[in-house]
């Protein structure tokens, strides 16, 4: 699976939330300052070439739908993230998060419970 740029990922987050989207609808969902219609269209063409969206002709325009599920992309992204930054170790990731105070004691306790339940 290919990686997404930040702009591509921003568009995919919108597409993942809906079944079918038109470019106008995607632009409407984007934060200010909104990109141009043609810019979003260009990114959708790139996403189609990467295999992330499918384009379907509807009248004189196109609708776009996700062909890659958000969960599948998230799994691929997280595996790459762990591999690239934490030597593939979730333990090193959680150690880092604890050292950086990104996890509260309650969150650590909840994770420990989930790990025990998973065994």
C-alpha positions as CSV (number, residue, x, y, z in Angstrom):
1,X,0.0,0.0,0.0
2,X,1.3,3.4,-0.9
3,X,1.8,6.2,1.6
4,X,-0.4,9.3,1.5
5,X,0.8,12.9,1.7
6,X,-0.8,15.1,4.4
7,X,-3.1,16.7,1.8
8,X,-4.1,13.3,0.4
9,X,-4.8,12.0,3.9
10,X,-6.9,15.1,4.7
11,X,-9.1,14.3,1.6
12,X,-9.3,10.6,2.5
13,X,-10.5,11.4,6.0
14,X,-13.5,13.2,4.4
15,X,-14.1,10.4,1.8
16,X,-13.9,7.7,4.5
17,X,-16.7,9.4,6.4
18,X,-19.1,9.2,3.4
19,X,-20.2,6.6,0.9
20,X,-19.9,8.7,-2.2
21,X,-18.6,12.3,-2.5
22,X,-18.5,14.9,-5.3
23,X,-15.5,17.3,-5.5
24,X,-17.8,20.2,-4.4
25,X,-18.9,18.2,-1.3
26,X,-15.2,17.4,-0.4
27,X,-14.2,21.1,-0.8
28,X,-17.2,22.1,1.4
29,X,-16.0,19.7,4.2
30,X,-12.4,21.0,4.2
31,X,-11.2,23.6,6.7
32,X,-10.5,27.2,5.8
33,X,-8.7,28.3,3.7
34,X,-10.5,25.9,1.4
35,X,-8.5,24.6,-1.6
36,X,-9.6,25.3,-5.1
37,X,-12.0,22.8,-6.8
38,X,-9.3,21.9,-9.4
39,X,-6.7,21.3,-6.6
40,X,-9.0,18.8,-4.9
41,X,-9.7,17.2,-8.3
42,X,-6.0,16.8,-8.9
43,X,-5.5,15.1,-5.6
44,X,-8.5,12.8,-6.2
45,X,-6.9,11.8,-9.6
46,X,-3.6,11.0,-7.7
47,X,-5.6,9.0,-5.1
48,X,-7.3,7.1,-7.9
49,X,-3.9,6.3,-9.4
50,X,-2.7,5.1,-6.0
51,X,-5.8,2.9,-5.7
52,X,-7.4,4.7,-2.8
53,X,-10.5,6.0,-4.5
54,X,-12.8,4.9,-7.3
55,X,-14.3,7.4,-9.7
56,X,-17.9,6.9,-11.1
57,X,-19.5,9.1,-13.8
58,X,-22.7,10.6,-12.6
59,X,-24.3,12.9,-15.2
60,X,-21.7,15.4,-16.3
61,X,-19.5,15.0,-13.1
62,X,-17.9,12.2,-11.1
63,X,-18.5,10.8,-7.6
64,X,-15.6,9.4,-5.6
65,X,-15.7,6.5,-3.1
66,X,-13.0,4.9,-1.0
67,X,-11.5,1.6,-2.2
68,X,-9.1,1.3,0.7
69,X,-10.8,1.0,4.1
70,X,-9.7,3.4,6.8
71,X,-8.8,0.5,9.1
72,X,-6.6,-1.1,6.5
73,X,-4.7,2.2,5.9
74,X,-4.4,2.8,9.6
75,X,-3.0,-0.7,10.2
76,X,-0.4,-0.2,7.4
77,X,0.5,3.3,8.6
78,X,0.9,2.2,12.2
79,X,3.1,-0.8,11.2
80,X,5.3,1.5,9.2
81,X,5.4,4.1,12.0
82,X,6.4,1.5,14.5
83,X,9.0,0.1,12.2
84,X,10.5,3.4,11.2
85,X,10.5,5.1,14.6
86,X,10.4,2.4,17.3
87,X,12.2,-0.6,15.7
88,X,8.8,-2.3,15.3
89,X,8.2,-2.4,19.1
90,X,4.9,-1.3,20.5
91,X,6.6,-1.5,23.9
92,X,9.1,1.2,22.9
93,X,6.2,3.3,21.6
94,X,4.4,3.1,24.9
95,X,7.6,3.8,26.8
96,X,8.2,6.9,24.7
97,X,4.6,8.0,25.3
98,X,4.9,7.5,29.1
99,X,8.2,9.4,29.2
100,X,6.7,12.3,27.2
101,X,3.7,12.3,29.6
102,X,1.4,11.6,26.7
103,X,-0.4,8.9,28.6
104,X,-2.2,9.6,31.9
105,X,-2.0,7.0,34.7
106,X,-5.6,6.1,34.0
107,X,-4.7,5.4,30.3
108,X,-1.8,3.3,31.3
109,X,-4.0,1.3,33.7
110,X,-6.6,0.8,31.0
111,X,-3.9,-0.4,28.6
112,X,-2.6,-2.8,31.1
113,X,-6.1,-4.2,31.7
114,X,-6.6,-4.6,27.9
115,X,-3.2,-6.4,27.6
116,X,-4.2,-8.8,30.5
117,X,-7.6,-9.5,28.9
118,X,-5.9,-10.2,25.6
119,X,-3.7,-12.9,27.0
